[in-house]
Amino acid sequence: MIPLNIEFQSEHELYISYMPFLKEGGLFIRTTQPYELGSELELNVLLPDSLEPSIIKGEVCWITPMGAQNGTPAGIGVSFTDDPDKMRHQIEQVIARQLSSSDPTLTM
């Protein structure tokens, strides 16, 4: 399992990275590191205004390569597979005001 540390500085940064359309939730992570679909990751996620990161296990389900259309940054989408701290719920509480926004995100 590949460890990956992610820190979100703002609610907006979290909003554009969150993937609510995945069954258990997920995050888009900007990276130029090569990953394969199905790779298992251990995410250490620090939300805005949090003191300690939460650990989530996930699987790469989306890859945006470098040079993608519309200037979308390179990165991976990670679907949550084991979320003991209920990170999906925590994320949705943090970005509740923005969930119905029409602002573009890094995925859909």
C-alpha atoms as a printed R data frame, in Angstrom:
    type eleno elety resid chain resno       x      y       z
1   ATOM     1    CA   MET     A     1   0.000  0.000   0.000
2   ATOM     2    CA   ILE     A     2   1.438  3.368  -1.044
3   ATOM     3    CA   PRO     A     3   1.320  6.138   1.624
4   ATOM     4    CA   LEU     A     4   0.359  9.633   0.463
5   ATOM     5    CA   ASN     A     5   0.124 12.804   2.578
6   ATOM     6    CA   ILE     A     6  -2.459 15.408   1.556
7   ATOM     7    CA   GLU     A     7  -3.103 18.739   3.226
8   ATOM     8    CA   PHE     A     8  -5.951 21.047   2.231
9   ATOM     9    CA   GLN     A     9  -5.319 24.704   3.029
10  ATOM    10    CA   SER     A    10  -8.815 26.005   2.286
11  ATOM    11    CA   GLU     A    11 -12.433 24.935   1.920
12  ATOM    12    CA   HIS     A    12 -12.320 25.859  -1.775
13  ATOM    13    CA   GLU     A    13  -9.272 23.667  -2.381
14  ATOM    14    CA   LEU     A    14 -11.114 20.789  -0.684
15  ATOM    15    CA   TYR     A    15 -14.302 21.480  -2.709
16  ATOM    16    CA   ILE     A    16 -12.545 21.314  -6.089
17  ATOM    17    CA   SER     A    17 -10.795 18.075  -5.067
18  ATOM    18    CA   TYR     A    18 -13.771 16.226  -3.558
19  ATOM    19    CA   MET     A    19 -15.413 13.499  -5.668
20  ATOM    20    CA   PRO     A    20 -18.986 13.119  -4.280
21  ATOM    21    CA   PHE     A    21 -20.140 11.019  -7.232
22  ATOM    22    CA   LEU     A    22 -18.129  8.026  -5.975
23  ATOM    23    CA   LYS     A    23 -20.133  5.586  -3.847
24  ATOM    24    CA   GLU     A    24 -17.987  5.988  -0.703
25  ATOM    25    CA   GLY     A    25 -16.561  9.386  -1.673
26  ATOM    26    CA   GLY     A    26 -13.110 10.203  -2.904
27  ATOM    27    CA   LEU     A    27 -10.522 12.879  -3.588
28  ATOM    28    CA   PHE     A    28  -8.642 14.128  -6.615
29  ATOM    29    CA   ILE     A    29  -4.983 14.535  -5.771
30  ATOM    30    CA   ARG     A    30  -2.728 16.696  -7.909
31  ATOM    31    CA   THR     A    31   0.411 14.772  -8.743
32  ATOM    32    CA   THR     A    32   2.776 14.104 -11.605
33  ATOM    33    CA   GLN     A    33   3.798 10.757 -10.087
34  ATOM    34    CA   PRO     A    34   2.714  7.829 -12.265
35  ATOM    35    CA   TYR     A    35   0.028  5.574 -10.765
36  ATOM    36    CA   GLU     A    36  -1.956  2.741 -12.257
37  ATOM    37    CA   LEU     A    37  -5.712  2.279 -12.031
38  ATOM    38    CA   GLY     A    38  -6.492  0.034  -9.081
39  ATOM    39    CA   SER     A    39  -3.352  0.961  -7.120
40  ATOM    40    CA   GLU     A    40  -4.066  0.840  -3.394
41  ATOM    41    CA   LEU     A    41  -3.117  3.934  -1.379
42  ATOM    42    CA   GLU     A    42  -3.112  4.960   2.254
43  ATOM    43    CA   LEU     A    43  -4.095  8.617   2.417
44  ATOM    44    CA   ASN     A    44  -3.114 10.782   5.384
45  ATOM    45    CA   VAL     A    45  -5.575 13.659   4.901
46  ATOM    46    CA   LEU     A    46  -5.423 16.913   6.835
47  ATOM    47    CA   LEU     A    47  -8.566 19.026   6.368
48  ATOM    48    CA   PRO     A    48  -8.614 22.824   6.763
49  ATOM    49    CA   ASP     A    49  -8.546 23.800  10.458
50  ATOM    50    CA   SER     A    50  -7.860 20.203  11.563
51  ATOM    51    CA   LEU     A    51  -5.068 19.454  13.992
52  ATOM    52    CA   GLU     A    52  -4.435 15.829  13.034
53  ATOM    53    CA   PRO     A    53  -4.710 13.945   9.749
54  ATOM    54    CA   SER     A    54  -7.147 11.102   9.180
55  ATOM    55    CA   ILE     A    55  -6.003  7.877   7.558
56  ATOM    56    CA   ILE     A    56  -8.115  6.510   4.715
57  ATOM    57    CA   LYS     A    57  -7.443  3.573   2.444
58  ATOM    58    CA   GLY     A    58  -8.322  4.093  -1.180
59  ATOM    59    CA   GLU     A    59  -7.908  2.934  -4.726
60  ATOM    60    CA   VAL     A    60  -6.900  4.890  -7.827
61  ATOM    61    CA   CYS     A    61 -10.030  5.124  -9.995
62  ATOM    62    CA   TRP     A    62  -9.243  8.148 -12.168
63  ATOM    63    CA   ILE     A    63  -6.092  9.381 -13.886
64  ATOM    64    CA   THR     A    64  -5.652 12.802 -15.449
65  ATOM    65    CA   PRO     A    65  -2.383 12.778 -17.390
66  ATOM    66    CA   MET     A    66  -0.080 15.740 -17.865
67  ATOM    67    CA   GLY     A    67  -1.205 17.889 -20.800
68  ATOM    68    CA   ALA     A    68  -4.907 17.043 -20.386
69  ATOM    69    CA   GLN     A    69  -7.508 19.161 -22.180
70  ATOM    70    CA   ASN     A    70  -8.799 22.407 -20.687
71  ATOM    71    CA   GLY     A    71  -5.616 22.866 -18.640
72  ATOM    72    CA   THR     A    72  -6.787 20.416 -15.981
73  ATOM    73    CA   PRO     A    73  -3.858 19.615 -13.691
74  ATOM    74    CA   ALA     A    74  -2.307 16.160 -13.716
75  ATOM    75    CA   GLY     A    75  -3.405 13.902 -10.894
76  ATOM    76    CA   ILE     A    76  -5.331 10.903  -9.673
77  ATOM    77    CA   GLY     A    77  -8.801 10.289  -8.325
78  ATOM    78    CA   VAL     A    78  -8.853  8.050  -5.283
79  ATOM    79    CA   SER     A    79 -12.055  6.327  -4.180
80  ATOM    80    CA   PHE     A    80 -12.314  5.610  -0.460
81  ATOM    81    CA   THR     A    81 -12.316  1.890   0.368
82  ATOM    82    CA   ASP     A    82 -11.775  2.014   4.139
83  ATOM    83    CA   ASP     A    83 -12.831  5.205   5.907
84  ATOM    84    CA   PRO     A    84 -12.813  4.564   9.678
85  ATOM    85    CA   ASP     A    85 -12.900  8.283  10.577
86  ATOM    86    CA   LYS     A    86 -15.909  8.902   8.269
87  ATOM    87    CA   MET     A    87 -13.864 11.347   6.191
88  ATOM    88    CA   ARG     A    88 -16.622 11.620   3.571
89  ATOM    89    CA   HIS     A    89 -18.979 12.978   6.233
90  ATOM    90    CA   GLN     A    90 -16.303 15.341   7.591
91  ATOM    91    CA   ILE     A    91 -15.532 16.683   4.101
92  ATOM    92    CA   GLU     A    92 -19.219 17.252   3.327
93  ATOM    93    CA   GLN     A    93 -19.628 19.184   6.577
94  ATOM    94    CA   VAL     A    94 -16.642 21.415   5.757
95  ATOM    95    CA   ILE     A    95 -17.812 22.174   2.209
96  ATOM    96    CA   ALA     A    96 -21.598 22.029   2.801
97  ATOM    97    CA   ARG     A    97 -22.187 25.551   1.462
98  ATOM    98    CA   GLN     A    98 -20.356 24.739  -1.773
99  ATOM    99    CA   LEU     A    99 -21.808 21.299  -2.569
100 ATOM   100    CA   SER     A   100 -24.583 22.717  -4.745
101 ATOM   101    CA   SER     A   101 -22.226 25.170  -6.432
102 ATOM   102    CA   SER     A   102 -21.810 25.211 -10.188
103 ATOM   103    CA   ASP     A   103 -18.128 26.138  -9.831
104 ATOM   104    CA   PRO     A   104 -15.945 23.734 -11.791
105 ATOM   105    CA   THR     A   105 -13.970 21.085  -9.925
106 ATOM   106    CA   LEU     A   106 -10.848 19.175 -10.928
107 ATOM   107    CA   THR     A   107 -12.914 16.197 -12.112
108 ATOM   108    CA   MET     A   108 -16.538 16.688 -13.198
